[in-house]
């Protein structure tokens, strides 16, 4: 319970900070740019933290941490939606022709939008009902989060003009988290190869 | 707030000093009146008075001095105001080098002494898609050029920013090729709109805005307007600038404001004027169409 409360506080902090700033004229000379940046970084940060849950559990044996994974993932999606809405409403003011042109012509927006699209089904199927209904396929579907996180990093990288240190930090952390999963994937593949019949029975 | 269509805006907005000073007096009076509710109306009246010269509302001093791109002091917009606080701008020397009759290194006061400073309101359009309207104080670069007498070999003018990693934390990281440099073709440098600037809003330049001496070329993207200049070099070959080295397909030597030529990664058709909500159309040459003759016959898509 305490864990979840702490998570809510931490994850709502950027949104509350932005709201406070917006109400007190505290977002600087270019508030729309500020909101875009803060929501984007919050989304990517929380997404990466979500991907850290499973490795942390495996390394530490602290099983309770797994209860944080779904709310973290949903908070990441919450900021992705805010980020996209900021761009479409505040920044481009519902100029959908411009949005379309950006998605088609600007690679960093193309990949960012693709990351958003990949996350939509994951957010929808995050409920207990969907987990039950999808069974084994749920796991496969939710491995799309790896693709989405890589696309999000590319989105950040291609947006960067100079000074690649910050995006480098995000990319390195994500890289470590993804690499930490490779041995597990490899082992599971080997196991499946060794037990072809068991696999067939299961599916 | 006045939002005008491109065609209604006169190509140049050089504000006569008298009008500008009157306007400042007026704004000062309005501010002294301290009734905040009054200010929008007062500004509008003020705009009408100065209609002939500067139709567009000035970007507030606070925004001009708190929202800066000056990577020597950090890459976030708020970094320069924070990190340039203790930047030492005296003593300061400026070297004039290369193909000139009188190469010399001047103490800043000697460098400035012969020139009469004037106030001019210019639009500033950043390559990132935002813009401001800023009352600069400075003198035409051409006055300096006439003073130092370039020889016939001088085809370009190159400018170099101070290199001092102890004072400029950004220079301790490999963000760009330091020291920052920029350049103009000699005829661009001689254009009467091109300014060497020492102040804004009637005061000395704040450190984060490029103190003590910077360039302002209002029809080009902001990164051409190099800050904290220590070297002015007259050269025969087109200089390769820091941004050209960083991304040659994105930042060209000319960097004229041009809504028809997109940055490879984003559109340049519109811009957000700081303080406004909706984006406005970006104007060819940032509205300073009198410079068009400098580029007649040039393919501006190729020479971006």
Interface residues (C-beta under 8 A of the other chain):
Chain A: X28 X29 X30 X32 X33 X90 X91 X92 X93 X98 X101 X102 X105 X106 X107 X108 X158 X159 X161 X162 X163 X165
Chain B: X62 X63 X66 X67 X71 X75 X77 X78 X128 X130 X173 X175 X176 X246 X247 X262 X265 X266 X267 X272 X274 X275 X277 X278 X279
